[in-house]
Amino acid sequence: MSQISAAAVKNLRDRTNAPMMDCKAALAEAQGDMEKAIDILRKKNAAIMTKREGRETAEGRIFVCIDADKKIGAIVELRCESAPVAKAEQFIQLGNDIARQVAVQSPATVEALLAQPFLGDAKRTISDRIADVVGLIRENMKVARFARMTGLLGDYIHHDGTVGVLLQVEGAQADKQMLRDVCMHIAAKSPVAARREDVSAATLEKEKEIAKAQAAASGKPANIVDKIAEGKMKTWFAENVLAEQPFVKDDSKTVAELLKGAGLTIGRFLRYKVGEIAQ
C-alpha cells in the first residue's frame, strides 16, 4: 500500500469534515483513492446513524428558511441528544440546509424528505446529509416535524433556537421588520389561533362552558349571567386569539389593527417549540 500523504488526508477532511484519523484510515483502506475513501466514510457514518437511531432526542433547535422573491418558506424542528450539540456549528448548518430543502422541494412527509436528493449535492440524499453530521458528532439526530408556507412571510427565531415562528399574511406587500415584530409577539404570547374562526370547535365549547359556570357562580339573575359569560369569552379571545391580542410593542392596538394599518390581514402562523408534541 502506498504512503498516505498529509495533503491527501487534509483534502479528504476538507471535503467531508470528518476527523483527521478517520480520514487517514479511510484513505488507507481505499489505497489512496479519494472517491473510494469518501464512500467508506459515508458508509461508516450511515452505520453510526443506524446504531444511534434508538437513542432519545430531547434537545434540538427550530430553523426557518424564507425565499421572499419566490414567496416560499419553511419551519423545521431538528432534534438531537444534548444541548451543546444543538449549539454546534455543524448542527445549525444541517438545520438550515433542511429548512431550505423543505421550502424549495416541498416534501409531503419526513420520510419523503429524507429520500430527496440534497439540494447541495444531488448525488446524495437528505438522509446522507444527516448521516454525515451524525458520524462527525456521534449523536442521534432526527427531523421531528416541518411545515411549508407560501405568500408574504415573516419569521422569528428565539436567541437560543428553542422557539420559532413562521407567519403568513395577506396583502400587496409587507414590511419585513413589522412581520418579524408580529412573529416575536407570537413567540412571546403563544396564541392558540390566528382568528376566532380558527379556534377549534372543541376548544370553543370548553371555554364557553367554563365561562358560563363562572358566571353562574356569581349568583346574579339569568340575564346578567349571560352578559358576564359573554364578557369572559371576549376576554378569552383577547388573551388567546392572535388577531385580538394587544400588540406587545404597543398595547393601544391589537395585532389585527396593526396589520390593517399596513394594508394586511392575518393568514396563518406556526409556532414551534422544541420538545412540544406536534399538533
N, C-alpha and C positions, 0 to 999 in steps of 0.2 A: 504493500500500500504506500502511495506517495505521501510525503510530508505535507501536513495541512498548514498553510501559512496563516500568520496572524491577520493578514489583509483579507484573506478569504473568510475567516471567522467574523471579522468586523463587517464585511459586506453582507454576510448572511444575517447577522444581528440587525443591521440597518434595515434589511428587507422584511424581517419577521418580528423584531423587537424581543426575540427570545433571549434567555440568559446566555452569557458567553460560553459556559461549559456545555450547555445543551447544543449550542451551535457547533461547537468543536466536535462533539460526539456524533452529531448528525452528519457532518461532513466526512468524518472518519468512516461511518457506516456506509455513506454513499460514495466512498473512494474519491472524494473531491468534487463530485458532480453537484453543482449548486442547486439545480432544479430538483434533483432527487432528494437532496438534503432538506429542501423546503417541504416536499411531500412527507418526508419522515417526521419532521416537526409537527406538521398539521395532523398527521395520524396520531401522533403522541398526544397532542392537545385534545383531539376528539376522544381519545381513550380516557384522559383525565376528566373531561366533562362528563362522560358517561358514568365514571366511578363516583363523581360527586353529586349526581342528579338527585339523590335521596336526601341530601343534607338541607336543613332548614334555611330559608332565605328570609329572615325577619327584617333586614335592613334594605336600604336602597335609595333611589332618587327618582324625581319626576323630571321629565325632559319635554320640551316643546320646540317644534320647528314650524315656522311660518314663511311661506313664499308670498309676499304681498303682491308681487306682479302677477303671479298665477292665481292668486286668491285661494290658496290651499294651505292647510295647516294640520298638525297632529300633536297629540299629547300621549306620552308613554310613561308607564311605571315600570322601571327596571329594578329587579331585586338582587341582592347579594347577601352574604352571610354576616358581615361585620361592618360597623360604622366607618372605620378607617378606609376600607375598600370603597365605600360609597363616595369618598372624597378623592380617590385616586384618579390621576390624570387619564389613565387608560380606560377606567370605568366610565368616566364622564365623556370621553370621546366616543366610546361604544354607544352610550345612550343617545348622544347627538346624532350618530350615524343611523341608529334605528329609528329615531323620530323623523329624520329626513326620508328614510325609506318608506315609512308609513304614509307620510304626506304625499310623496311623489307616486308611489306604486299602489297605494290603496288596497292592501291585503284585507281579506274578509275575516280571517281568524289568526290567532297566534301561530297555529300550525302552518297556515299558508304563508305567513310572514317568514318563518324560519326556512321555508323551502325556496323562497325567492332568491334569484341572483342578486348579490350585493351590488348596489349602485357604484361603489368604489372599485369593484373588481368583479366583472360579470362571470368570471370563471369560478367564482366561489359563491356560496350561499350565505344568508344571514346566520344560519346555524354555524357555519365555518368561522364567520367573523366573531361570533360569541366564543367559540371554542378556542380561538387564538388568545383571547383575553383570559379565559379560564385557565388555560395552560400556563400563562405568564404569572397570574396572581394566585392560582391554586385555590380558588373559592368557587362554589356553585353560583351561577347567575342565571336568571330567567326573566323573560318578559311576562309580567303579571297581567297587564291589560293595556289597551291602547284605544284611541278613537281618532277619527279624522273629520275635519270640517272644511267647508268651502264658503267663500264670501269675504266680507270685510271682517278681519280677525284681529283680536288683541290677545296678549298673553302676559303672564307674570309667574315668576318662579321665586319662592321664598329663598332667602340668602343661604339656608342650609340645604336646599334642594328637596325638602321633605313635603312641601306643598306646592302645587302648580295649578294654574287656571288657564283655560282656553275659552275665549268668548267670541261669539259671532253676533254681529249687529246688522240691521237692515238700513240702507240709506245710500246716497250717492257717493260719499267719501267720508273718511273718519280720521281724526287726529290721533296719531299713534300714542302720544302721551296720555290723552284722555282715556283711551281704551285701556292702557296699562293701569291708570288710576282706578278704573272700574274693576279691573281684574284684581288689584290689590284689595279693594273693598270686598270682593267675593271671597278672597283668601281669608280675610280677617273675620267676616260676618257669617260665612258659610250658609247662605240662603238655601232653602230646600227646593225652590223652584224659581224660574225666571219671572213668571206671571201667575196670577190667580188661576187662570185656566190650565196651567201646567201642574198644579198641585194634584196629586193622585186622589181619586175618589175615596179610597180607604183612609188616607191621612185627613182629608177634609171632614169626613164623617166623624172620625175620632175626636178631632178638635172641636167640632160643633157640640158633641155630646159632653165634652169637658166644660165648655163654656156654659152650656145650659145647666149642668149640675152645679157649677159655681154660682151662677146667677140665682138658681132656685134656693140655694143655701142662705141667701140674703134674707129670705122671709118676706120679700116685697110682693105686692099684687102681681098677678099674671102678666098684665100689660107692661109693667115695669120690668119684670124678669126678662121678657123678650128683648126689651131695649138694652138691658145690661148684657145679655148674651151677645147681641149684635155688636155692642161696643167692644166686648172682649175679642170677638172674631176680627174686628177691624184692627185691634192692637196686634193680634197674632199675625195677620197679613203684613203689617208694617215691620214686624220683627223678623219674619221668615221668608217673605217673597221679595226677590231682588228689586223688581220694578218699584215697590212701595217702601223699601228701606230708605231711611235718611242717609244721604251720601256721607261717608266718613270724613271727607275733607271739607264738607260744607253741609251741615245738617239742616240748613234752611230749605233745602230742596231734596226731593227723592232722586234715586238713580234714574228713574224714567224721565223726570223733569230735566235732569242734567243732559241726558241724551237727546231729548226733544229739542232742547235749545241749540243743539248741533245738527238738527235735521235727521236724527237717528232714532230707531226703536230697537228694543232688545229682541234678539233672535233666540239664541240658547247659549248655555255655558256648561262647562265641565270643570269640576274642582276635584283634583286627585290629591289624596294624602297617602303617603307610603304606609302600607300595612292595613289600610282600610279594606273591608270586604267590598268587592265590586258590586255596584248596584245593578 
